[in-house]
């Protein structure tokens, strides 16, 4: 088994561990190893792939970090099938370290929501459409309540959660829900004042009506209007122009 020299450059070792991690990932994929399957120990990895223990340890650490391998005491490594939604949720904070990062995540949310609306229109049951319309109608009833802001947030969450459920896709719905929850956690995201509650109610009512009519293009146009406040300013300006011409 190769013994790593103390003078081995860190960059070279890092490249080796990246390559080995990819080879291990392909092995798991090609052999279609099931969740919970016993894999091998780090020592066996080093021996089988003819690398140093350090490189083997670093390669395994990369796969453990994404949930593809799990260490078990006295057993070695266990194969896991990580949930992509959990991975995305766990990594999201580190993907949003700057204004540019937030802008990119805003665009991702926009693309997912606008793309998902077609699935929602086509897959929604009549019961779901009725529930969506009921939620939309409740927006107008909260304008004069002192707690209207909290209620608006809750209604909006209910409305969009139901939209995600309508898609029938766990992956699309899960990715979008992670993004929605993330943006809601930002204090300065999408401030809404009482003067805009009628507009908010109209947007939700029209979107629900478009889905009820199974009108994909109208639903997509209404959703663009509704989520424009989450986009970077330059993108939002273009979105307003697109919606106006729809």
Residue pairs with C-beta under 8 A, 6 or more apart in sequence:
1 46
1 47
1 50
1 52
1 53
2 50
2 51
2 52
3 52
4 13
4 52
4 53
4 54
4 55
13 54
13 55
13 58
14 58
16 51
16 55
16 59
17 55
17 58
17 59
17 62
18 59
18 62
20 45
20 49
20 51
20 55
20 56
20 59
21 59
21 60
21 62
21 63
23 49
24 45
24 59
24 60
24 63
24 69
25 63
25 68
28 39
28 68
28 79
33 39
33 79
34 79
34 81
35 79
35 80
35 81
36 78
36 79
36 80
37 78
37 79
38 75
38 76
38 77
38 78
38 79
39 69
39 76
39 77
39 78
39 79
40 48
40 76
40 77
41 76
41 77
42 53
42 56
42 57
42 60
42 76
42 77
43 53
43 56
44 76
45 51
45 56
45 59
45 60
45 77
46 52
46 53
46 55
46 56
49 56
51 59
60 69
60 71
60 77
63 69
64 70
64 71
66 82
66 87
67 80
67 82
67 83
67 86
67 87
68 79
68 80
68 81
68 82
69 77
69 78
69 79
69 80
70 77
70 78
70 80
71 77
71 78
72 78
84 171
84 174
84 175
85 170
85 171
85 174
85 175
85 178
88 174
88 175
88 178
89 178
92 105
92 178
92 179
92 182
95 101
95 104
95 105
96 102
96 105
96 182
102 186
103 232
103 235
105 179
105 182
105 183
106 183
106 230
106 231
106 232
106 235
107 231
107 232
107 235
108 179
109 176
109 179
109 180
109 183
109 227
109 230
110 227
110 230
110 231
110 235
110 239
112 172
112 175
112 176
112 179
113 176
113 223
113 227
114 220
114 223
114 224
114 227
115 172
116 163
116 164
116 167
116 169
116 172
116 173
116 176
117 163
117 211
117 216
117 219
117 220
117 223
118 216
118 220
119 166
119 167
119 168
119 169
119 172
120 163
120 164
120 166
120 167
120 211
120 219
121 166
121 210
121 211
121 214
121 215
121 216
121 219
122 214
122 216
123 166
123 167
123 168
124 132
124 166
124 211
125 166
128 162
128 165
128 166
129 208
129 211
129 212
131 162
132 159
132 162
132 163
132 166
132 208
132 211
132 212
133 205
133 208
133 209
133 212
135 155
135 158
135 159
135 162
135 204
135 208
136 159
136 201
136 204
136 205
136 207
136 208
137 205
138 155
139 152
139 155
139 197
139 200
139 201
139 204
139 205
140 197
140 198
140 201
142 148
142 151
142 152
142 155
142 197
143 194
143 197
143 198
143 201
145 151
148 194
148 197
149 192
149 194
152 192
152 197
152 200
153 184
155 204
156 200
156 204
157 180
157 184
159 204
160 180
161 177
164 172
164 173
164 176
164 177
165 173
166 211
167 173
183 189
183 190
183 230
189 230
190 229
190 230
192 200
203 222
203 225
203 226
204 226
206 218
206 222
207 219
207 222
207 223
207 226
210 218
210 219
210 222
211 219
217 246
221 243
221 246
224 239
224 242
224 243
224 246
225 240
225 243
228 236
228 239
228 240
228 243
229 236
231 239
